[in-house]
């Protein structure tokens, strides 16, 4: 029976690996955003007029991105903890003879829901980042044929 329990626990563990990979990506993005925010805060003091307005606009966007990434990380961490709890429940059921499959199933569904919520936040963050990085028409030189 222990072999069967290990087989049941494999799917949640694979989800846990995926969560770890996504957390790594988000941590890297957060690091880059924080570094950019520090640069912009220095530029904020040194700019005026239209240039200052552009810095403020980017700082506001950076602030939104930081919030989105932080929320996604929170959801992923809670999801990972819930996955761990699910695996523990599966083994407790085997070793103690408890009937906790409905609870374990509910925990797994909850963890996957949190994962999906984190992915939605990740999508919003990437869309926010790309909206800020639109290449101005003057650099595209669309009027020229190459």
C-alpha positions as CSV (number, residue, x, y, z in Angstrom):
1,X,0.0,0.0,0.0
2,X,2.9,2.4,0.7
3,X,3.8,2.1,-3.0
4,X,0.3,3.2,-4.0
5,X,0.5,6.2,-1.6
6,X,3.9,7.2,-3.1
7,X,2.3,7.1,-6.6
8,X,-0.6,9.2,-5.3
9,X,1.8,11.7,-3.9
10,X,3.8,12.1,-7.1
11,X,1.3,14.3,-8.9
12,X,1.2,16.9,-6.1
13,X,5.0,16.8,-5.9
14,X,5.3,17.6,-9.6
15,X,3.0,20.6,-9.0
16,X,5.3,21.6,-6.2
17,X,8.3,21.5,-8.6
18,X,6.4,23.7,-11.0
19,X,5.5,26.2,-8.2
20,X,9.2,26.4,-7.3
21,X,10.1,27.2,-10.9
22,X,7.5,29.9,-11.2
23,X,8.6,31.3,-7.9
24,X,12.1,31.5,-9.2
25,X,10.9,33.4,-12.3
26,X,8.9,35.8,-10.2
27,X,11.8,36.4,-7.8
28,X,14.0,37.3,-10.7
29,X,11.4,39.7,-12.1
30,X,10.9,41.3,-8.7
31,X,14.6,41.8,-8.4
32,X,14.8,43.6,-11.8
33,X,11.8,45.7,-11.0
34,X,13.2,46.8,-7.6
35,X,16.5,47.7,-9.2
36,X,14.7,49.7,-11.9
37,X,12.7,51.5,-9.2
38,X,15.9,52.6,-7.4
39,X,17.2,54.0,-10.7
40,X,14.0,55.9,-11.2
41,X,13.9,57.2,-7.7
42,X,17.3,58.8,-8.3
43,X,16.1,60.2,-11.6
44,X,13.0,61.6,-10.0
45,X,15.0,64.1,-8.0
46,X,17.0,65.1,-11.0
47,X,14.3,65.7,-13.6
48,X,11.7,68.4,-14.4
49,X,8.9,69.0,-16.9
50,X,8.0,66.3,-19.4
51,X,10.9,64.1,-18.5
52,X,9.9,64.2,-14.8
53,X,6.3,63.3,-15.8
54,X,7.6,60.3,-17.7
55,X,9.7,59.2,-14.7
56,X,6.6,59.5,-12.5
57,X,4.5,57.4,-14.9
58,X,7.1,54.7,-15.0
59,X,7.4,54.7,-11.2
60,X,3.7,54.2,-10.9
61,X,3.8,51.3,-13.3
62,X,6.8,49.8,-11.4
63,X,4.8,50.1,-8.2
64,X,1.9,48.2,-9.8
65,X,4.2,45.5,-11.0
66,X,5.8,45.1,-7.6
67,X,2.3,44.7,-6.1
68,X,1.3,42.1,-8.7
69,X,4.5,40.1,-8.3
70,X,4.2,40.2,-4.5
71,X,0.6,38.9,-4.6
72,X,1.5,36.2,-7.0
73,X,4.4,35.1,-4.8
74,X,2.1,35.0,-1.8
75,X,-0.4,32.8,-3.6
76,X,2.3,30.5,-4.8
77,X,3.8,30.1,-1.4
78,X,0.4,29.3,0.1
79,X,-0.2,26.9,-2.7
80,X,3.1,25.2,-2.1
81,X,2.3,24.8,1.6
82,X,-1.1,23.4,0.8
83,X,0.5,20.9,-1.6
84,X,2.8,19.8,1.1
85,X,-0.1,19.4,3.5
86,X,-1.9,17.3,0.8
87,X,1.0,15.0,0.6
88,X,1.3,14.7,4.3
89,X,-2.4,13.9,4.5
90,X,-2.0,11.1,2.0
91,X,0.8,9.5,4.1
92,X,-1.1,10.0,7.3
93,X,-4.0,8.2,5.8
94,X,-1.8,5.3,4.9
95,X,0.1,5.1,8.2
96,X,-2.7,5.9,10.7
97,X,-5.6,4.4,8.7
98,X,-7.5,7.6,8.7
99,X,-10.0,8.4,5.9
100,X,-8.9,11.9,4.8
101,X,-9.1,11.5,1.0
102,X,-11.9,14.1,0.7
103,X,-9.8,16.6,2.8
104,X,-6.7,15.8,0.7
105,X,-8.7,16.3,-2.5
106,X,-10.1,19.6,-1.3
107,X,-6.6,20.8,-0.3
108,X,-5.3,19.8,-3.8
109,X,-8.1,21.7,-5.5
110,X,-7.5,24.7,-3.3
111,X,-3.7,24.6,-4.1
112,X,-4.4,24.4,-7.8
113,X,-6.8,27.3,-7.5
114,X,-4.1,29.4,-5.8
115,X,-1.7,28.4,-8.5
116,X,-4.1,29.6,-11.2
117,X,-4.7,32.9,-9.3
118,X,-0.9,33.4,-9.2
119,X,-0.6,32.7,-12.9
120,X,-3.3,35.3,-13.7
121,X,-1.4,37.8,-11.6
122,X,1.8,36.9,-13.4
123,X,0.0,37.5,-16.8
124,X,-1.2,40.9,-15.6
125,X,2.3,41.8,-14.5
126,X,3.8,40.8,-17.8
127,X,1.1,42.7,-19.7
128,X,1.7,45.8,-17.5
129,X,5.5,45.5,-18.2
130,X,5.0,45.2,-22.0
131,X,2.5,48.1,-22.1
132,X,5.2,50.3,-20.6
133,X,7.8,49.1,-23.1
134,X,6.0,50.1,-26.3
135,X,8.5,51.2,-29.0
136,X,7.8,54.7,-30.1
137,X,6.8,55.0,-33.8
138,X,9.7,57.3,-34.5
139,X,12.1,54.5,-33.9
140,X,10.2,52.0,-36.0
141,X,10.4,54.4,-39.1
142,X,7.4,52.7,-40.6
143,X,7.4,55.2,-43.4
144,X,10.6,53.7,-44.7
145,X,10.7,50.4,-46.6
146,X,13.7,48.3,-45.8
